[in-house]
Amino acid sequence: MWKKIIGIVIIINLMLINVSVIYADDENESISEDDYIQVTSNDVIEEPKLNSRIAIAYDRKSGNVIWGKDENKRSAMASTTKIMTSLILIENADLTQTVTISAKAGGTGGSRLGLKKNDKITLKDLLYGLMLKSGNDAAVAIAETVGGSVEGFSDMMNAKAKELGLENTHYVTPHGLDNPDHYTTAYELAKLADYALNNETFAKVVNTKSYTVIINGYPKTISNTNELLGYLEGVNGVKTGFTNNAGRCLVTSVNRNGFEIITVVLQADTKKFRTSDSIKLINYVYENYELFNIKEVVDEKFNNWCQINQNRIQVNKSNNNNNMKLYTSELDNELIPIKKSDKDKVDVEINNLFYFEAPVVKDETVGSLKVCLNNEIIDVLEIKNKETIEKKDIWDYVKIFAYEFCN
């Protein structure tokens, strides 16, 4: 009899432990100075070795992946979901609106702002509670207010993901608790964060270290769960997360002297690994890469080529003696991140025809320009004719004949 009772007690305890792990979030786990690491320039020359199973460093100006580790693999995303939740709220609601908390929102488990049924709070304060405190209760309250229900709000989230071209992202909830149909990739999470950071309200919220919300007229000060905010140079957001399937997650935005990156780490085993992996990745990028003005190289090499070769281009039967004037289409990105050691490895390959039959119309493509880095093509531009070159007509031939006859 006692064995059965003890067995039942053990099972119940295990269930309670499991539930607490599933719903755990960063606010429930403190972090000490010993958990942070400082990476010096001597430590980051080699490729970073991370505990996180999935990671990316993403350049905001070009949209290029600077460094990746299974960045296109689908994964649970935990509370990084709330990046999309906040975006839908900001784009679709009046943040000054006061809402009444439902029983469902007030009873939502996991990391919480601390809302109860019938509490009154503005959508603005729910937004701060969502992104700083990582409140799942705030997420459900937002979903019910903006989308009519969690399901309706999830439809809005998925519609936005489709609009942004996030083909490997799907939402089921506004908070990100584990569900097999709720997933994203590190790459698409970086793209989403990049888009969201262009919104001034979003950028301000995720860069806030602490904030005082008002619930039922009473103030409550909350702190940001992002451990790198206010600690590491240039960090200005974005969001933490944790569930069993997602592991420890952190999306971080950094701006150092105009070089803006987003790093994402997913499926880290501990909060300490999540923190140290993010720091390693951020410092690796800034120690080894810089923004390079690719346009200056392209313009210089193309102008030099034109000085030598443009006059050699023949247009048969043209009605004037003007040489073809050339220009190129625009680069996809004028500034790109490249390794500091690779600055002299940018090259330009130009292929252009030297014989044409008139007419040659304005803006007609007459050649191509390949931009290469370490012998790999990173962009291809069209070389075009700047002005229309007309074909001789009968009167042009009459004028030529008359001139030669008279002379």
VMD Tcl script that draws the C-alpha trace (Angstrom):
set ca {
  {0.00 0.00 0.00}
  {2.74 2.43 1.02}
  {4.70 1.58 -2.12}
  {1.69 2.57 -4.26}
  {1.27 5.85 -2.38}
  {4.98 6.65 -2.70}
  {4.84 5.79 -6.40}
  {1.88 8.11 -6.95}
  {3.62 10.93 -5.08}
  {6.75 10.49 -7.20}
  {4.71 10.55 -10.42}
  {2.87 13.68 -9.34}
  {6.14 15.42 -8.46}
  {7.66 14.48 -11.80}
  {4.60 15.86 -13.56}
  {4.86 19.11 -11.63}
  {8.56 19.40 -12.41}
  {7.88 18.75 -16.09}
  {5.16 21.38 -16.19}
  {7.42 23.93 -14.53}
  {10.15 23.25 -17.09}
  {7.76 23.56 -20.01}
  {6.47 26.90 -18.78}
  {9.78 28.23 -17.47}
  {11.20 31.41 -18.88}
  {14.14 33.70 -18.30}
  {12.63 35.73 -15.52}
  {12.75 32.64 -13.29}
  {16.49 32.11 -13.63}
  {19.02 34.61 -12.38}
  {22.36 35.14 -14.05}
  {25.56 36.28 -12.40}
  {28.57 38.18 -13.69}
  {30.40 34.85 -13.92}
  {27.98 33.78 -16.65}
  {29.14 36.57 -18.96}
  {32.28 36.26 -21.01}
  {34.51 38.92 -22.47}
  {36.03 38.03 -25.80}
  {39.24 39.77 -26.75}
  {40.51 40.25 -30.29}
  {42.98 37.41 -29.79}
  {40.13 34.98 -29.11}
  {37.89 35.54 -32.12}
  {40.07 35.06 -35.18}
  {38.93 31.46 -35.58}
  {35.36 30.43 -36.37}
  {33.20 30.61 -33.23}
  {32.40 27.28 -31.57}
  {28.91 27.44 -30.10}
  {26.87 25.23 -27.82}
  {23.68 26.45 -29.53}
  {22.55 23.97 -32.16}
  {21.21 26.71 -34.44}
  {22.67 30.19 -34.91}
  {23.11 33.05 -37.35}
  {24.78 36.44 -37.71}
  {22.80 38.60 -40.16}
  {23.78 41.93 -41.70}
  {20.90 44.42 -41.64}
  {22.09 46.64 -44.52}
  {22.60 43.93 -47.12}
  {20.48 41.12 -45.73}
  {23.51 38.85 -46.08}
  {24.24 35.93 -43.78}
  {27.66 36.64 -42.28}
  {27.87 33.38 -40.35}
  {25.45 30.51 -39.93}
  {24.94 27.17 -38.24}
  {21.86 25.28 -39.49}
  {20.25 28.68 -39.92}
  {17.60 27.32 -42.32}
  {16.58 24.39 -40.12}
  {13.08 24.57 -38.65}
  {12.94 24.88 -34.88}
  {10.61 25.75 -32.03}
  {11.02 29.45 -31.20}
  {9.66 29.89 -27.65}
  {9.08 33.52 -26.63}
  {10.91 34.93 -29.64}
  {7.41 34.43 -31.06}
  {6.53 37.67 -29.31}
  {8.47 39.66 -31.91}
  {5.64 38.90 -34.33}
  {3.00 39.31 -31.60}
  {4.19 42.83 -30.83}
  {4.44 43.70 -34.52}
  {0.83 42.68 -35.18}
  {-0.29 44.70 -32.17}
  {1.63 47.83 -33.18}
  {0.44 47.71 -36.78}
  {-3.22 46.98 -36.05}
  {-4.30 48.64 -32.81}
  {-4.50 51.88 -30.87}
  {-2.00 51.46 -28.05}
  {-3.84 53.95 -25.86}
  {-6.87 51.64 -25.68}
  {-7.65 50.22 -22.23}
  {-8.66 46.55 -22.15}
  {-10.17 44.24 -19.53}
  {-8.32 40.97 -18.94}
  {-10.29 37.79 -19.58}
  {-10.21 34.68 -17.43}
  {-8.27 32.87 -20.17}
  {-5.57 35.54 -20.39}
  {-5.35 35.86 -16.60}
  {-4.99 32.11 -16.23}
  {-2.22 31.66 -18.82}
  {0.83 29.94 -17.35}
  {4.53 30.37 -17.83}
  {6.32 33.70 -17.65}
  {3.75 36.30 -16.64}
  {3.19 40.00 -16.28}
  {0.94 39.08 -13.35}
  {-2.49 39.82 -14.78}
  {-5.76 38.57 -13.28}
  {-9.32 38.35 -14.57}
  {-10.99 41.78 -14.87}
  {-7.71 43.69 -14.53}
  {-7.62 46.87 -16.60}
  {-4.52 47.89 -18.53}
  {-3.65 49.73 -21.76}
  {-2.41 47.95 -24.88}
  {0.79 50.00 -24.60}
  {1.49 48.56 -21.16}
  {0.60 45.08 -22.42}
  {3.20 45.61 -25.16}
  {5.90 46.44 -22.62}
  {4.79 43.54 -20.43}
  {5.00 41.27 -23.46}
  {8.49 42.26 -24.58}
  {10.23 43.10 -21.29}
  {8.64 40.65 -18.86}
  {7.87 38.12 -21.62}
  {4.32 37.87 -20.28}
  {2.32 34.99 -21.74}
  {-0.76 36.47 -20.06}
  {-0.10 39.72 -21.91}
  {0.26 37.79 -25.19}
  {-3.16 36.16 -24.83}
  {-4.78 39.46 -23.84}
  {-3.31 41.11 -26.94}
  {-4.46 38.24 -29.15}
  {-8.02 38.37 -27.85}
  {-8.19 42.14 -28.25}
  {-6.62 42.47 -31.70}
  {-7.55 39.14 -33.29}
  {-10.76 38.33 -31.44}
  {-9.22 35.08 -30.22}
  {-5.89 33.28 -30.07}
  {-6.82 31.46 -33.29}
  {-7.84 34.66 -35.06}
  {-4.66 36.40 -33.98}
  {-2.56 33.46 -35.15}
  {-4.15 33.82 -38.57}
  {-2.98 37.45 -38.60}
  {0.52 36.36 -37.60}
  {0.67 33.81 -40.40}
  {-0.65 36.31 -42.93}
  {2.12 38.72 -41.95}
  {4.72 35.95 -42.19}
  {3.52 35.21 -45.72}
  {3.66 38.92 -46.60}
  {7.28 39.03 -45.44}
  {8.20 35.90 -47.40}
  {8.84 33.78 -44.30}
  {8.15 30.42 -45.94}
  {9.47 28.30 -43.07}
  {7.61 30.08 -40.29}
  {4.21 29.14 -38.84}
  {2.39 30.36 -35.74}
  {-0.22 28.69 -33.55}
  {-0.02 30.90 -30.43}
  {0.97 34.48 -29.57}
  {3.38 33.36 -26.81}
  {5.33 30.45 -28.30}
  {4.74 27.58 -25.89}
  {5.70 24.32 -27.58}
  {3.49 23.06 -30.39}
  {4.68 20.93 -33.33}
  {2.97 23.32 -35.78}
  {4.66 26.38 -34.27}
  {8.12 26.87 -35.80}
  {10.57 29.12 -37.61}
  {14.25 29.22 -38.62}
  {17.09 31.37 -37.33}
  {17.34 33.02 -40.74}
  {13.67 33.95 -40.88}
  {13.71 35.07 -37.25}
  {16.56 37.44 -38.14}
  {14.63 38.73 -41.15}
  {11.55 39.30 -39.00}
  {13.55 41.14 -36.33}
  {15.17 43.27 -39.02}
  {11.74 44.26 -40.35}
  {10.32 44.92 -36.88}
  {13.26 47.11 -35.86}
  {12.35 49.52 -38.67}
  {9.26 50.34 -36.60}
  {10.12 53.13 -34.16}
  {7.73 51.93 -31.47}
  {9.06 48.38 -31.58}
  {12.69 49.56 -31.57}
  {12.03 51.78 -28.55}
  {10.31 49.03 -26.55}
  {12.97 46.33 -27.06}
  {15.71 48.83 -26.18}
  {14.08 49.61 -22.82}
  {15.82 48.20 -19.75}
  {12.97 48.82 -17.29}
  {9.45 50.28 -17.46}
  {6.53 51.01 -15.16}
  {3.17 49.63 -16.28}
  {-0.14 50.65 -14.72}
  {-2.56 47.85 -13.77}
  {-5.91 48.95 -12.28}
  {-4.37 52.34 -11.61}
  {-1.42 50.95 -9.67}
  {2.21 51.12 -10.89}
  {4.37 48.04 -11.37}
  {7.99 48.29 -12.51}
  {9.27 45.51 -14.77}
  {12.74 44.71 -16.12}
  {13.86 43.40 -19.49}
  {14.77 39.68 -19.58}
  {17.45 40.41 -22.22}
  {20.71 39.97 -20.29}
  {22.86 41.65 -22.98}
  {20.88 44.89 -23.03}
  {22.92 47.51 -21.19}
  {25.85 45.10 -20.82}
  {27.41 44.57 -24.27}
  {28.43 47.50 -26.47}
  {25.87 48.42 -29.11}
  {23.13 45.97 -28.08}
  {19.67 47.52 -28.53}
  {17.25 44.53 -28.43}
  {15.53 42.13 -29.15}
  {14.01 39.09 -27.34}
  {14.75 36.09 -25.13}
  {12.94 32.75 -24.93}
  {12.87 29.26 -23.49}
  {10.84 26.07 -23.80}
  {11.85 22.42 -23.75}
  {11.85 22.09 -27.54}
  {13.35 25.47 -28.32}
  {15.99 25.40 -25.59}
  {17.47 28.72 -24.55}
  {16.96 31.32 -27.28}
  {18.15 34.86 -27.82}
  {17.64 37.29 -30.70}
  {20.03 40.23 -30.40}
  {20.36 43.43 -32.43}
  {23.63 45.36 -32.32}
  {24.79 48.64 -33.84}
  {28.46 49.58 -33.71}
  {29.37 52.66 -35.73}
  {26.62 52.04 -38.28}
  {27.49 48.37 -38.78}
  {24.17 46.80 -37.74}
  {23.77 43.07 -37.22}
  {21.24 40.66 -35.78}
  {22.33 37.44 -34.11}
  {20.06 34.53 -33.27}
  {20.90 31.54 -31.12}
  {18.39 28.71 -30.70}
  {18.51 25.43 -28.78}
  {21.24 26.38 -26.33}
  {21.39 23.98 -23.36}
  {21.60 26.65 -20.64}
  {21.13 30.35 -20.21}
  {24.88 30.69 -19.68}
  {25.54 29.08 -23.07}
  {22.91 31.28 -24.69}
  {24.63 34.36 -23.32}
  {28.20 33.31 -24.09}
  {27.28 32.06 -27.60}
  {25.69 35.40 -28.43}
  {28.70 37.32 -27.16}
  {31.11 35.07 -29.08}
  {29.13 35.51 -32.29}
  {28.79 39.28 -31.93}
  {32.46 39.81 -31.17}
  {33.51 37.42 -33.92}
  {31.67 39.53 -36.48}
  {32.97 42.89 -35.31}
  {36.56 41.71 -34.90}
  {36.75 40.02 -38.30}
  {34.31 41.87 -40.60}
  {33.67 45.40 -41.72}
  {31.22 47.13 -44.03}
  {32.89 47.50 -47.42}
  {31.81 50.01 -50.08}
  {31.53 47.73 -53.09}
  {30.17 50.57 -55.25}
  {33.44 52.49 -55.09}
  {35.34 49.49 -56.47}
  {32.76 48.83 -59.22}
  {32.63 52.48 -60.30}
  {36.42 52.81 -60.42}
  {37.00 49.63 -62.41}
  {34.09 50.26 -64.79}
  {35.19 53.85 -65.50}
  {38.74 52.67 -66.18}
  {37.43 50.01 -68.56}
  {35.27 52.57 -70.39}
  {38.21 54.94 -70.90}
  {40.12 52.18 -72.64}
  {37.36 50.29 -74.47}
  {34.29 52.46 -75.00}
  {35.67 54.13 -78.16}
  {36.37 50.72 -79.68}
  {32.67 49.83 -79.83}
  {31.35 50.04 -83.40}
  {27.73 50.63 -84.36}
  {27.29 49.80 -88.07}
  {24.92 52.01 -90.09}
  {24.47 54.55 -87.31}
  {23.40 58.06 -88.37}
  {26.11 59.84 -86.40}
  {29.67 59.45 -85.28}
  {28.91 59.46 -81.58}
  {30.40 56.63 -79.60}
  {28.18 54.46 -77.45}
  {27.90 55.76 -73.89}
  {27.60 53.08 -71.23}
  {26.32 52.78 -67.67}
  {25.51 49.91 -65.31}
  {22.40 48.87 -63.42}
  {22.35 49.33 -59.65}
  {24.06 47.02 -57.18}
  {21.80 44.99 -54.92}
  {23.80 46.37 -52.00}
  {26.38 49.14 -52.09}
  {27.72 48.25 -48.63}
  {28.38 44.62 -47.74}
  {30.12 42.96 -44.80}
  {33.36 41.26 -45.78}
  {36.28 39.89 -43.84}
  {38.93 42.51 -43.21}
  {41.49 40.17 -44.74}
  {39.45 39.97 -47.97}
  {39.29 43.68 -48.85}
  {41.84 43.21 -51.66}
  {40.01 40.18 -53.05}
  {37.12 42.08 -54.61}
  {37.30 41.98 -58.40}
  {35.20 43.01 -61.39}
  {34.79 41.05 -64.65}
  {33.37 42.95 -67.63}
  {31.91 41.33 -70.74}
  {30.67 43.66 -73.48}
  {29.99 43.36 -77.20}
  {32.12 45.51 -79.49}
  {30.01 45.40 -82.68}
  {26.37 46.37 -83.13}
  {23.96 46.99 -85.96}
  {22.00 50.22 -85.66}
  {19.58 51.08 -84.23}
  {20.65 50.59 -80.60}
  {17.88 51.86 -78.33}
  {18.29 53.75 -75.07}
  {18.73 51.51 -72.00}
  {19.36 48.43 -74.15}
  {21.55 45.84 -72.40}
  {24.84 45.47 -74.25}
  {26.99 43.60 -71.72}
  {27.40 42.44 -68.13}
  {29.59 43.19 -65.13}
  {30.28 40.51 -62.53}
  {31.33 41.46 -59.01}
  {33.43 38.74 -57.40}
  {34.79 38.12 -53.92}
  {37.38 35.36 -53.54}
  {36.50 34.27 -57.10}
  {32.84 33.83 -56.17}
  {30.18 35.93 -57.91}
  {28.30 38.12 -55.43}
  {26.41 40.33 -57.90}
  {25.86 40.71 -61.65}
  {25.07 44.09 -63.20}
  {23.76 44.86 -66.66}
  {25.79 47.22 -68.85}
  {23.42 49.44 -70.80}
  {23.44 52.00 -73.59}
  {22.74 55.50 -72.27}
  {21.38 57.13 -75.47}
  {19.53 55.83 -78.53}
  {21.69 55.47 -81.64}
  {19.50 55.75 -84.76}
  {19.99 53.86 -87.99}
  {20.79 55.82 -91.17}
  {17.80 56.37 -93.45}
  {17.75 57.20 -97.16}
  {18.23 60.91 -96.55}
  {21.35 60.26 -94.49}
  {22.85 58.40 -97.45}
  {21.81 61.24 -99.80}
  {23.57 63.77 -97.55}
  {26.71 61.65 -97.48}
  {26.67 61.23 -101.23}
  {26.13 64.98 -101.78}
  {28.95 65.87 -99.40}
  {31.40 63.48 -101.06}
  {30.34 64.63 -104.50}
  {30.83 68.28 -103.65}
  {34.23 67.65 -102.14}
}
mol new
graphics top color blue
foreach p $ca { graphics top sphere $p radius 0.5 }
foreach p [lrange $ca 0 end-1] q [lrange $ca 1 end] { graphics top cylinder $p $q radius 0.2 }
display resetview
